[in-house]
Amino acid sequence: MTNIILLNGPGSVGKSSIAKALQKIARQPYLHVEMDVFLEMMPEKYLNHPDGLNFEQYCEAGHILTKANSGRVAERVLSGMRTSIAALADAGNNLIVDDVLFGNTKDGDEAAFSEYQRLLINHSLCVVGVFASLDVLEERESARGDRMVGLSRWQVERVHVGMPYNLKVHTDDATPEQCAEHILRIHTS
């Protein structure tokens, strides 16, 4: 049985940094699987295309929000990612999965999380909610320069709703290394 640590949270919350810190301190090797890498495999013409990944910006209460929509091509890519994760785990690889799943909301991904649970039933799955305040998320989003303004604001209210976490980490004041140590302490105990 392999170990899978599924990090779920909005963009710019620090999932990739935590994953890299986990890889450094874990006794066993862990592969880092990023949702963004799979989405970047799509042909460029499917970015901002209804069948691919597209973004819808709107204003609400004086703030810009950016909703991410996945069309049929992007959904196939994401389903393929989950199947690939299961194949990697079945081959004996420990994994850290960096994803953005939405729980029980109108924008929910209950089917995506259910697919993870079904595919990874024979493995040890630890689902970690990665949290940060909206102010911190927006500051990081702006500093990165590779994210659309308003994406974190749209995601933060939706990403954790109804998600069954084994544990939660907060990245406002904790470093990626501190979060990684906490995750390993809980996951391996």
N, C-alpha and C positions, 0 to 999 in steps of 0.2 A: 504494500500500500504506500502510495506516495502522498506527500503533503502539498496542498494547494492553499495559498493565502490569496484571497480575492480582496483587493483594495477597491472600495467603491466610494466615490465622492465627486463633487463638481470639478470642473476644470480649474487649474491653478491652485488646488488645495494642497498639493505636495505629494501626490501618490507616487510619481516617478522617483522623486528624491528619497522617499521612504523605501521604495523597492531597491534602489541602489544601496542604501544603508543596510537593508536586510541581507543583500547578497554579500556584503563585506563581513558581517558578523555571524552569519549562520555557520554552524559546523558542517552541514551538508551543502552541496551545491544546489542552487536554485536558479532556474531560468526566469528571466523577466519578460513577460509577454504583455505588450502594450496595444491597446485598442487603436491608438492613433497610427501605429505602424501598419496595421491591417487596412485601415481606411485610406492610407496613403498609397496602397497598392492599386487602388482604382485608377482608371485612366483619368487624366486631368479634366477631361470634358464632363465628367460626372460630379465635379465639385460645383455647387450651386446649380444643380440640375435636378428636376423633380424625381428622376429615377435614382439619383445618387444621394449625396449629402447636400442639403441646401439649408440656407439660413434665412429666417424671417425676422426683420427688425421692426419693433414697434415701441411706442412710448406709453408708459403707464405711470401715473402719479409723478410725472416729471422726470422719469428715469427711462433710459433706453434699455430695452430687453432684447436679447437675440435668442430666438428659438431655433434649435437644431432639429431638422426633419430628416428622417432616413427613408429614401425611396426603395423600390424593389431591389435594385442593384446593391445598395448599401446594406440592406437587410440580409441579402444572401452572403455578402462579405462577412458580416458580423456573426451570422449563423455558422459560416465556415470557420471563423475564428474560434468559436466555442467548440466545434468538432475537432479542430486542430489542437486545442488545449487538452481535450480528452485523450487524443492520440499521443500527445507528448507525455501525459501522466500515465497512460497505459504502458508506455515504453519504459517507465521507471523514473521519469524526471520529476523532481520537486519543482513547483512553479510559484511565481508571484505574478498574479494577474492584475493589471492596471486597467480598470474599466469604469464606465459611467452608466450605471443602471438606474432606472427610475422605478420606484415602487408603485404602490396602489394610488395612482393619480390618473387623470384623464390622459396624460402623456405617458402612462406606465409601460414598463417592460416586464410585467409579471411573467410573460412567456419566455423572455430571455433568461431570467433568473431560474425559472422552472427547468429550462433546458440545461443550465449549468448543474442543477441538482440531479437531474436524470443522468446526464453524461458522466458525472463525477461521483456517482453513488458508491463506487468501490474504492474511493480515496478519502483521505482526511481533508475535508474542506473547512477552512476557517474564513468566515466572512467578516471583514473589517470595515467599519464605517469611518471614513476620514473626514473630519469636520474642521471648519474655520469660519470665523465671522465674515459677514458680507464685506465689511470695510477692508479686511485683510485680503480677501479674494479679489476684490476690485483693484486693490493696489498691486497685487502680484500680476493680475491679468494685464494691467496697463504697462507694468515694467517689462513683461515678457515680449510684448510687441508682436507676437504671433497668434494672438487670440482676438476675436471680434469683441468689441466693447459690448457689454450687456449679457454675454453668454453665462458668466458665473451668476449674475443676478437672476437669470431665468432658471438656471439649474438648481441653485441652492434651496429653493422652496420645494423642489420636486424629487431630488435625487435620493433622499433618505426616507421618504414616506413609506411606512409599512415594510421596510427591509429588515429581515431577521438577522441582526448582527450577533456574532459571537463576542465581539468587543468593539469599542470605539476609541479613536485617538483624535486629539485636537491639536492642530498645528499652529494655532495663533502664537503660543508661547513655547511650545516644545519643538526641539530640533528634529530633523528626520532621524538622526541617530537615537534620540530618546524614544521616539515613536517605535522605531524598529526594535529596540531593546524590550519595550513593553509588549509588543506583539509576540516576539519570540518567547518571552517569559510566560505569557499566558498560553500561547499555542503549544508549547512543548511541555507544559506542566501536566 
